[in-house]
Amino acid sequence: MSISEFRRTKKHGDIAAMSGAVHKTRATSTLSYLALGDSYTIGESVPAEARWPVQLVQRLRRRGVPIDEPRIVAVTGWTTDELSAGMDQAGLAPAYALVSLLIGVNDQYRGRSAGSYRKAFTSLLQRAVALADHRPQHVIVVSIPDWVTTPFARDDARGPQRIADELDVYNAIARDETSRAGARWVSITALSRQHAELVADDGLHPSAAQYTLWADAIEPSAAQALRDRD
């Protein structure tokens, strides 16, 4: 995750260095994958190989899916509007065989309303579908995990119940808009709550082991999306 300014200075200027930062056209028929998000997607405080999009690609390859390394457009601290601006800067162009979207925790952390989140999330989802060649079934939306279970949250004045409730509202919005668009929804929120001990050394972000659980949960939907590509 990325809670607001947490390690933000470390991540500025990272867009060009994100894994798979150039959308390549290859002679071989490998499938392209674009992962959009914030620190949960870039994998704050874990090695690059432990990021869940990278783990997901490895699982898909073991299934025999000829998929490229993920192009990750995500920075620690990003809100919905910052992700949108980052996508503009990245110069993305369709068509990707698979697109994932996980965004919103920083909007919630900064106290933005549910209505503003719905509007911004819907716009990002529409962009994700367009990048998937207007095939919503090739877009996977991943729910926002619950950071209230982390040591970092203990000092937050809002209290655990309010934070959890706000995240539930955000996730209900994202799930609703995902269903409306015809995209795929994968919830990992319960996993984040059930495995609160799987936290990185920074006391805030998921550990590599928790990302493994996320990749396990996302894999079936990703595999189905790529089976349906024709």
N, C-alpha and C positions, 0 to 999 in steps of 0.2 A: 504494500500500500504505500501511500505517501501522504503523510498528514501535513498539509500546507507547506510551510517553509522548511520542514525537516530535511536536512541534507540537500537543500535546494541548490545551493551554490555549487555543490559537487556535480550536479547534473546539468547545469547550464552548458550549452554548446555540445551536448551529447547526441543531438539528433543525427549528425553525420556519422557518428560512430556506432549507432544502433545496429544490431546484428542484421545482416542482409540489407544494408542501407541503399543498395541500388537494385531496382527491379530489372533483372536481366532476362533477355531473350536468348534461349539456348537452342542448339541444334537438336539436343535430345528433348523428349517430350516430358520433362519434369513439370510437376504442378506447382504453382506459386501460392504462397500463404502470406497474408498480411495480418499482423496482430496489432490492434490499436488499444491504447490504454494509458495507465499511469505507472506507479512504482510496482504494482502487483504484476504487471505484464513485463516490465523491464527487469524485474527481479532484484529489487533493492536488497543489498546485504547478502546475496548469495552469488556463487560463481555463475558465469554465463551459461554453462551447460546445465545448471539446475533450474533455470527459468522454465516455467510451465510450457510456454510455446515451443521451446527447444525440446523438452521432454516429450511433448505431444508429437512432434515430427519424428522423433526416434521410434515411438510406438507405431506410428503409421507406416514407417519404413519396414518395421518387423512384420507388418501385415502384407508387405509387398507393394505398398503404395509408393509410386515414384515421385516423392514430394521434395521440393527444394528446401533449403534452410529458410526459416521465417524471416520476413522483413518486419522488424519491430519498430513501430512509431509510438513511443511512450517515454515519459520523463517523470521522475519522482516529483510530486507536488502538483501535477496537472489536474485542472478542473475540466469540465466539458468544453468551455470556450477556449481554454489553452490547448486542448487536444485538437480542436478544430483549426486553430491557428498553426499548430505544428503540422497538421496534415497539409495545409496550404504550403508551408515552407518545404515540406518533403517532396512536393511535386508528384504526387501519386497519380497513376494512370491505370485504368482498367485494362485487361480484366484479370482478377485474381481468382484462382480456383476455390480458395477458402479465405474468409475474413472473420476474425474474431474481434469482439468489442467488450471491454470491461472498463467502465468509467463511472465516476460519481462519488467516490468516497470523500474526495476533497471538497466537492460542492457541499456535501453534508457537514463536513468538519467546519467549513466556513459559515455555516448557518443559512445557506440559501434555501429558499422555499421549495416545496414539492412542485408547485406550478412552474417555477423557473427551470427546475430539473427536467420536468416532462418535455418542455419546449426544446431545451438544448439537447437532451438525449434523443428525441425524435429526429431532430435535424442530423445528428451524427449517425443514427441508424440508417436514415435515407442515403447518406453519403456512403456508408458501408455497403449497402445493397447496390448502389450504382457502381462501386468499385468491384463488386462481384458480378459484373456484367448484367445487373438488374435481375439477378437470380437470388431472391431472398433465402431460399433453402440452402444456399452456400454461405450464409452468414450465421455465426454462432455468437449469441450474447451470453456472457458469463456474469452471474450475479455478483454483487458487491459482498465481500466477506465482512464479518463482524469484528472490528478492531477493539471492541470493548473488552474482549477477553485477554488483551495483551497488557503487560506491565505498564506500557506507556499511558494507557487509558486511566490508570488509577488516580492521576492528578487532574483529570478533566472535571471541571466544576459541574457539568451537566448531569453527571451520574450515569451509571451503566444502563438503567432501564430506559431513560430518555434517548440515549445514543442508539440502543438496540431498536427502539420503536421507530426512530427516524430512518434508520437503515432499512427496516422492514417496509416502510412507506416507499422509499426510493426503489427498492427491489420490486415491489408490487407494480409501480409505474413502469419500470423497465420490462417486466414480464408481460404486462398488458400491451405495451407498444410493440414488443417483439412478436407477440401472437397476432396482433393486428396487421403487422407487416408481412407475416408468413415466414419469419426467420426462426431459427432454432434457439431454444432457451435451455441453459444448463445452470442449475443452482449449486453453488459450492458453499453457500452461507452456513448451512448446518455443519459441514465438515469443519469450517473455521471455528465454530462454537464447540464442537465435540473434541477437537484436538488443539485446545488452547496452549498445550505445552509445546507444540511444534512451532516455536517462534525463533527467529534469527537472533544473533547476538545483540542487535540494536534494541531488542525489547519491544519492537513494534511490528516488523514485517514477518511474513511467513518464512519458515525454514525450508531448506531443500526438500525435507521429508514431507512437509505439508504440500508443497507444490507437486510432489509426486502423486499425492492423493487427488489433487485437482486434475492433473493430466489423466489419471485413471477415469475420473468422472466425465471428462470432456471427450475422451477418445471415441466412444461409440457414436456420438453425434457427428464428430468430424469424419469418421470413416463412412458413415451413411451419406453425408453430404458429398463426399468425393466419389462414392459409388454411383450417386445420382447425377454426376456431372454431364453425362451424355443426354 
